[in-house]
Amino acid sequence: MPGIDACLQEAMDLPGARGAAVVDWTSGLALGTAGESPNGDHEATAAETAELARAAAEYPAFAPDAPGGGVPARADGGPPADGRAVPAPSENPGGPPVEDLILTTRTGYHILCFVETTFDSSVFLHLWLDRDTGNLALARLRLRQLAARLVLA
């Protein structure tokens, strides 16, 4: 089971990989980085991608079928008007209902792959992939495998 540095090295071995990071999306801090950064600053990139990850993980519009997703609570804190039950946060183990995000630009792809952890599942892998030389499908599959094996110590 790879740690952060080994995980990043494996990500950088993917065809077309330009940069990679392990980011905590609650704080926006990079836990580790490798390769280039799209804007030249790994910490700024980590903070910016954390905003995107946080939006996807917290807004029910992105995962309406997840427990509690898409179920509007009443302003007084009572159950939703449609009678559906809203599960408690502890009933949604395993982190956010979103598996990964793919952002396509004119020159590349950004893949954010959420990592399920035993504590708070607030970590994701970010891979910046060159559009001409990278393989998006392969990168997405390999990142899922890396995320499943990643050991955070």
N, C-alpha and C positions, 0 to 999 in steps of 0.2 A: 504494500500500500504506500503510494508516494506521498511525501510531504509537499509543501508549497513549491519549493524550488524544483523538485523533480517533476511535479505536475506542470509547471510553467515550461520546463525544458521539453517535455513531451508535446505540449501544445505548440511550441515554436518549431518542432520537427515536422509539423503538418505542412503540406505544400501550400505556398502562398502566404504563410503566416508572417505578419509584419511586427506584431506586438501582442503581448498577453499580460494579464494581471489577475490576481485574486483580490477581490474587493469586498469590504464589509459595507452593505448598502444602508445600514442604519447610521453609520458615522461618515461614510464617504471616503474612508481611508483605504489605501492600497496596502494589503498585507504582504504582497510580493509582486514584482514586475519583471518582465523580460522583453528584450527587443526594443522597438521604437514606440513612440507615443504619437497619436495623430496630430496633436498640437504641440509636441515637443516637451510636454511636462506630464509625467506619469501621475503625479498627485492631482493635478487639475482634471485630467482625464478620468481618474477614479471618482472624483467628486461629481463630475458631470454624468457619468454613466450610472452612478448610484441614484441620482435623481430619476433617471429613466426606469431603473429597476424598482425603485420604491413606488413609483406611480403604478407600474404594472402589477406589483405584488399587493398593493393596498386598495386599488379601486376595483369594485365588483364588476365594472363594465368589461374588464378583461377576462374574467372567469365567472360568468353568471351561474354556471352549474356547480360551482364549488360550494362546500358547506358555508352558509352565510352569505355567499356571493350573490349580488343582485337582489338582496332582500332588504328593502328600506325599513329601518326601524322608525317608530313614531317619535316625535319630538319629546313626548313625555317619558320616553324610555320603555314604553309598553311594547307588546308584540306587534309585528307588522299588521297593517290594516287588512291584508288579504288572509290573515290567519296562520301563515306559515311560521314555524318556529325558527328562531335565530340561534344557531349553536353557539355555545360559549367558545372563546378562543382556545381553550384546552381541548376542545373536540375537533380541532383541525391540526392534528399532529403532522410532522413531516414538512413544515415550512409552507411557503406560499403556493397557491394553486397553479401558478404559472410555471412551466418547465423551463422555457427559454424565450429569448427575444432575438429577432434578427432584424437589423437595421441595414438597409441597402443604400449605398451612396453611389455616385457616378464612378468612383474608382475602387470601391471596396465594400466589404461587409463587416459589420460588427455583430458578434454573437455574444449574448449574455446568457449564461447557463447557470441556473440556480443550483446551489449545493445543499443537499439535505444533511443536517447535522443533528447530533443528539441534544445540543443545548438550545439555540434560538433560530437556527436556519436563516441567518441574515447575511450569507456569503454567496457570491457568484463569481464565476469565471468569465472574464472578458477576453475575447480573441478578436484582433483586428486582422482581417484577411484581405489580401490583394484580389481584386475582382478578376483580373486577367489570368493569374497563375494559380489561384486557390480553387478548391473544390468545396463548395458550400455544404453539400450533403454529407460528404466525408467528415468535414470539420465538425458539423453538428453532432454526428454520431460519436466521434471520438471525444468531444467535449463531454457528452453525457457519460461516457465510460470513465473519463478522468474524474468527473464530479462524483461519481459513485464510489471511486476508490480513494479519493483525496482524504488524507488524514490531517486534521488541524490540531496542532499541539501547542 
